[in-house]
Amino acid sequence: MASSDQQGVLVITGPTASGKSALAMALAEDLGGEIVTADSAQVYRGMDIGTAKPDAATQAKVRHHLIDIRDPAEPYSAADFREDAISAVREIQARDALPIIAGGTMLYLKALKEGLATLPPADQSIRDEITHEAERYGWPHLHRELGKVDPDAAARIKPMDSQRLQRALEVYRISGRPLSSHHEDATESCPFVLLEIAIMPPDRSLLHKDIEARFLQMLDQGFVDEVRELKENPDLHVGLPAIRAVGYRQIWAYLEEEINEQSMIETAVAATRQLAKRQFTWLRGWQDLHTMDQPDMAEALKIINNTTILA
């Protein structure tokens, strides 16, 4: 038997609402696989409806990894994912099953594929300091500050991308080194050979309709009540990565009576479409990527069978 580092790993990705989860599930059932979820919101317990988390029946059919492994009050990073995913893949391979990494958090997949720099751990006091400055002066002001100390990072991070902007400034204030210079010291790349398949729907307007329909379906399934229950947890607040997830932050604002129901729906759908746009942008620059227009099982199997990566 080949060593675990020589065995291939299947990756199924694509923009949100493209059907990647269903395709990964079908392939896992057909090929005897287990799914390692690459989703930055499904890692959190109590966040089920808004993350389209596989239900108990689905998880009973195919084993899933990296779901419900964190409380929403505990941030989960790309570095955490990389470490956990590598561990999960090796466990799956030890059972002679096929690891299928499925999800659309592109930073996670990039971290697995290319490695990550060793960054200083989070410092809550500095994060609070940055948050207070943002409340007083605004995130664009802090973006200009980042541009002075780390122009490369500022060029990549948008002025209102508060999560990434806060982390870049935090790293600089802790270490005295720009985030971009840390990235030059990246750790080793992925220890496995990856066969990467992305669903890339050619008709963006149809995807936008699917995104809206899915969000409305989530509302019918009780998404607002799910966020209401999260709000009852005194440890949770809107500054946490979990609560900033698309859909959650808009419903949180609605429950805070900052926006009305219609505005909540419109802004959540718009934010999800923007997420899909960013995912497309990531994937267009991806190396060694096999693409398909839709989640077609036969086409995916053809791609798999035409390579020796999973042999």
C-alpha positions as CSV (number, residue, x, y, z in Angstrom):
1,M,0.0,0.0,0.0
2,A,1.3,3.5,-0.9
3,S,2.2,5.8,2.0
4,S,-0.4,8.4,3.0
5,D,1.6,11.2,1.4
6,Q,1.5,9.4,-1.9
7,Q,-2.3,8.7,-1.9
8,G,-4.5,11.1,-3.7
9,V,-7.1,13.3,-2.1
10,L,-10.2,14.5,-4.0
11,V,-11.3,18.2,-3.6
12,I,-14.8,19.4,-4.6
13,T,-15.3,23.1,-4.5
14,G,-17.1,26.0,-6.2
15,P,-19.1,29.1,-5.4
16,T,-21.9,29.0,-2.8
17,A,-25.2,27.4,-4.0
18,S,-23.4,25.6,-6.9
19,G,-24.2,22.1,-5.7
20,K,-20.8,21.0,-4.5
21,S,-22.0,19.5,-1.3
22,A,-24.5,17.2,-3.1
23,L,-21.9,16.2,-5.6
24,A,-19.3,15.4,-2.9
25,M,-22.0,13.3,-1.1
26,A,-22.8,11.4,-4.3
27,L,-19.1,10.7,-5.0
28,A,-18.5,9.6,-1.4
29,E,-21.3,7.1,-1.6
30,D,-20.1,5.8,-5.0
31,L,-16.4,5.7,-4.2
32,G,-16.4,4.7,-0.6
33,G,-15.3,8.1,0.7
34,E,-15.5,10.3,3.8
35,I,-16.0,14.1,3.6
36,V,-13.7,16.6,5.2
37,T,-15.7,19.9,5.2
38,A,-13.9,23.1,4.2
39,D,-16.5,25.5,5.4
40,S,-15.6,28.3,7.8
41,A,-19.2,28.4,9.3
42,Q,-20.1,24.7,9.5
43,V,-17.3,24.2,12.1
44,Y,-19.5,26.0,14.6
45,R,-22.1,24.2,16.8
46,G,-25.6,25.6,16.7
47,M,-25.2,27.1,13.2
48,D,-27.0,24.6,11.1
49,I,-29.7,26.1,8.9
50,G,-27.7,29.2,7.7
51,T,-24.7,27.1,6.9
52,A,-26.6,24.4,5.0
53,K,-25.0,21.9,7.3
54,P,-25.6,18.2,6.4
55,D,-28.3,16.8,8.6
56,A,-28.1,13.7,10.8
57,A,-29.4,11.4,8.1
58,T,-26.8,12.6,5.6
59,Q,-24.0,12.2,8.1
60,A,-25.3,8.7,9.0
61,K,-24.8,7.7,5.3
62,V,-21.3,9.2,4.9
63,R,-18.9,10.2,7.6
64,H,-18.2,13.9,7.8
65,H,-15.3,15.6,9.5
66,L,-14.7,19.2,10.8
67,I,-18.4,19.8,11.5
68,D,-19.6,21.1,14.9
69,I,-16.0,21.2,16.3
70,R,-16.1,24.7,17.8
71,D,-18.4,26.9,19.9
72,P,-19.3,30.1,18.0
73,A,-17.4,32.1,20.6
74,E,-14.2,30.3,19.7
75,P,-12.6,31.6,16.4
76,Y,-11.4,29.0,14.0
77,S,-8.5,30.0,11.6
78,A,-7.2,28.8,8.3
79,A,-4.2,27.4,10.2
80,D,-6.5,25.4,12.5
81,F,-8.2,24.0,9.4
82,R,-5.0,23.0,7.7
83,E,-3.8,21.1,10.8
84,D,-7.2,19.5,11.4
85,A,-7.7,18.6,7.7
86,I,-4.3,16.9,7.3
87,S,-5.1,14.9,10.5
88,A,-8.5,13.9,9.2
89,V,-7.2,12.9,5.8
90,R,-4.6,10.6,7.4
91,E,-7.3,9.0,9.6
92,I,-9.5,8.4,6.5
93,Q,-6.6,6.9,4.5
94,A,-5.7,4.6,7.4
95,R,-9.2,3.2,7.0
96,D,-8.6,2.7,3.2
97,A,-11.3,5.2,2.4
98,L,-11.1,8.1,0.0
99,P,-10.8,11.5,1.6
100,I,-13.0,14.1,-0.2
101,I,-12.4,17.7,0.9
102,A,-15.6,19.6,0.1
103,G,-16.4,23.3,0.6
104,G,-16.1,26.8,-0.6
105,T,-13.9,28.6,2.0
106,M,-11.1,29.3,-0.4
107,L,-8.7,30.6,2.2
108,Y,-8.9,27.2,3.9
109,L,-8.2,25.3,0.6
110,K,-5.4,27.7,-0.2
111,A,-3.8,27.2,3.2
112,L,-4.0,23.4,2.7
113,K,-2.6,23.5,-0.8
114,E,0.2,26.2,-0.4
115,G,0.9,26.3,3.3
116,L,0.7,29.2,5.7
117,A,3.2,31.5,7.5
118,T,3.7,31.0,11.2
119,L,1.8,34.0,12.6
120,P,1.7,35.3,16.1
121,P,-1.3,34.2,18.1
122,A,-4.3,36.5,18.6
123,D,-4.0,39.1,21.3
124,Q,-7.4,40.1,22.5
125,S,-6.2,43.4,24.0
126,I,-4.8,44.5,20.7
127,R,-7.9,43.3,18.9
128,D,-10.1,45.3,21.2
129,E,-7.8,48.3,20.7
130,I,-8.2,48.0,16.9
131,T,-12.0,47.5,17.2
132,H,-12.3,50.7,19.4
133,E,-10.3,52.6,16.8
134,A,-12.6,51.4,14.0
135,E,-15.7,52.5,16.0
136,R,-14.2,55.9,16.5
137,Y,-12.5,56.6,13.1
138,G,-13.9,53.9,10.7
139,W,-12.3,51.0,9.0
140,P,-11.2,53.1,5.9
141,H,-9.0,55.1,8.3
142,L,-7.4,51.9,9.6
143,H,-7.0,50.7,6.0
144,R,-5.0,53.8,5.3
145,E,-2.9,53.1,8.4
146,L,-2.2,49.6,7.1
147,G,-1.2,51.0,3.8
148,K,1.6,52.9,5.5
149,V,3.1,49.9,7.2
150,D,2.2,47.1,4.8
151,P,1.2,48.3,1.4
152,D,1.1,44.8,-0.1
153,A,-1.5,43.6,2.4
154,A,-3.5,46.9,2.0
155,A,-3.6,46.3,-1.7
156,R,-5.1,42.8,-1.2
157,I,-7.5,43.8,1.6
158,K,-10.6,46.0,1.0
159,P,-11.2,49.0,3.3
160,M,-14.3,47.4,4.7
161,D,-13.0,43.9,5.1
162,S,-12.9,44.3,8.9
163,Q,-11.9,40.8,9.8
164,R,-8.8,40.6,7.5
165,L,-7.9,44.2,8.1
166,Q,-8.0,43.7,11.9
167,R,-5.8,40.6,11.7
168,A,-3.2,42.4,9.4
169,L,-2.9,45.3,11.8
170,E,-2.8,43.0,14.8
171,V,0.0,41.0,13.3
172,Y,2.0,44.1,12.7
173,R,1.4,45.6,16.1
174,I,2.4,42.3,17.9
175,S,5.4,41.4,15.8
176,G,6.6,44.7,14.3
177,R,6.6,42.9,10.9
178,P,4.1,43.4,8.1
179,L,1.8,40.5,7.4
180,S,3.1,40.2,3.9
181,S,6.6,39.5,5.2
182,H,5.3,36.7,7.4
183,H,3.6,35.2,4.3
184,E,7.0,35.0,2.6
185,D,8.0,32.5,5.3
186,A,5.1,30.1,4.5
187,T,5.2,26.5,5.9
188,E,5.5,23.5,3.6
189,S,2.8,22.9,1.0
190,C,0.2,20.2,1.1
191,P,1.6,16.8,2.0
192,F,-0.9,15.0,-0.3
193,V,-1.5,15.0,-4.0
194,L,-4.8,16.8,-4.7
195,L,-7.2,16.2,-7.5
196,E,-9.2,19.4,-7.5
197,I,-12.6,19.8,-9.2
198,A,-14.6,23.0,-9.2
199,I,-18.2,23.6,-10.2
200,M,-18.2,26.9,-12.1
201,P,-21.7,27.7,-13.3
202,P,-21.4,29.8,-16.6
203,D,-24.7,31.6,-16.1
204,R,-24.2,33.9,-13.2
205,S,-27.8,35.1,-13.3
206,L,-29.1,31.6,-12.7
207,L,-26.7,31.2,-9.8
208,H,-28.0,34.5,-8.3
209,K,-31.6,33.2,-8.5
210,D,-30.5,29.9,-6.8
211,I,-28.8,32.0,-4.0
212,E,-32.0,34.0,-3.4
213,A,-34.2,30.9,-3.4
214,R,-31.9,29.1,-1.0
215,F,-31.9,32.0,1.4
216,L,-35.7,32.2,1.4
217,Q,-35.8,28.5,2.0
218,M,-33.5,28.9,5.0
219,L,-35.9,31.5,6.4
220,D,-38.8,29.1,6.0
221,Q,-36.7,26.5,7.8
222,G,-36.3,28.7,10.8
223,F,-33.1,30.6,10.2
224,V,-34.2,33.7,12.2
225,D,-35.0,31.5,15.2
226,E,-31.6,29.9,14.9
227,V,-29.9,33.4,15.1
228,R,-32.3,34.4,17.9
229,E,-31.1,31.5,19.9
230,L,-27.5,32.4,19.3
231,K,-28.2,35.9,20.4
232,E,-29.3,34.6,23.8
233,N,-25.7,33.4,24.4
234,P,-24.0,36.2,26.4
235,D,-20.6,35.1,25.0
236,L,-21.6,35.9,21.4
237,H,-21.4,39.3,19.8
238,V,-21.4,40.7,16.3
239,G,-17.6,41.0,16.3
240,L,-17.0,37.3,16.2
241,P,-16.1,35.6,12.9
242,A,-19.0,33.1,13.4
243,I,-21.6,35.9,13.7
244,R,-20.0,37.8,10.8
245,A,-20.8,34.8,8.5
246,V,-23.1,35.7,5.6
247,G,-26.7,35.6,6.6
248,Y,-26.0,35.5,10.3
249,R,-24.8,39.1,10.5
250,Q,-27.8,40.4,8.5
251,I,-30.3,38.5,10.7
252,W,-28.5,39.7,13.8
253,A,-28.9,43.3,12.7
254,Y,-32.6,42.6,12.0
255,L,-33.1,41.2,15.5
256,E,-31.3,44.3,16.8
257,E,-33.9,46.3,14.9
258,E,-31.2,48.0,12.9
259,I,-32.8,47.0,9.7
260,N,-36.3,45.8,8.7
261,E,-37.1,42.3,7.4
262,Q,-37.0,43.3,3.7
263,S,-33.7,45.0,4.1
264,M,-32.4,42.0,5.9
265,I,-33.4,39.7,3.0
266,E,-32.0,42.1,0.4
267,T,-28.6,42.6,2.1
268,A,-28.2,39.0,3.0
269,V,-28.8,37.9,-0.6
270,A,-26.5,40.7,-1.9
271,A,-23.8,39.6,0.5
272,T,-24.1,36.0,-0.6
273,R,-23.8,37.0,-4.2
274,Q,-20.7,39.0,-3.4
275,L,-19.3,35.9,-1.6
276,A,-19.9,33.9,-4.8
277,K,-18.2,36.5,-6.9
278,R,-15.1,36.4,-4.6
279,Q,-15.1,32.6,-4.8
280,F,-15.1,32.8,-8.6
281,T,-12.2,35.2,-8.5
282,W,-10.2,32.8,-6.3
283,L,-10.9,29.8,-8.6
284,R,-10.0,31.6,-11.8
285,G,-6.5,31.9,-10.5
286,W,-6.3,28.3,-9.2
287,Q,-3.6,26.1,-10.6
288,D,-4.2,22.5,-11.8
289,L,-8.0,22.9,-11.4
290,H,-10.5,20.8,-13.3
291,T,-13.8,22.6,-13.9
292,M,-17.4,21.7,-14.8
293,D,-20.4,23.8,-15.5
294,Q,-22.7,21.9,-13.1
295,P,-22.6,19.2,-10.5
296,D,-22.6,16.3,-12.9
297,M,-21.7,13.0,-11.4
298,A,-20.8,11.3,-14.7
299,E,-18.5,14.2,-15.7
300,A,-16.8,14.1,-12.2
301,L,-16.2,10.4,-12.5
302,K,-14.7,10.9,-16.0
303,I,-12.3,13.5,-14.6
304,I,-11.3,11.1,-11.8
305,N,-10.9,8.1,-14.1
306,N,-8.8,10.1,-16.6
307,T,-6.1,10.8,-13.9
308,T,-3.9,8.5,-11.9
309,I,-4.0,10.7,-8.8
310,L,-6.7,8.6,-7.0
311,A,-5.4,5.3,-8.3
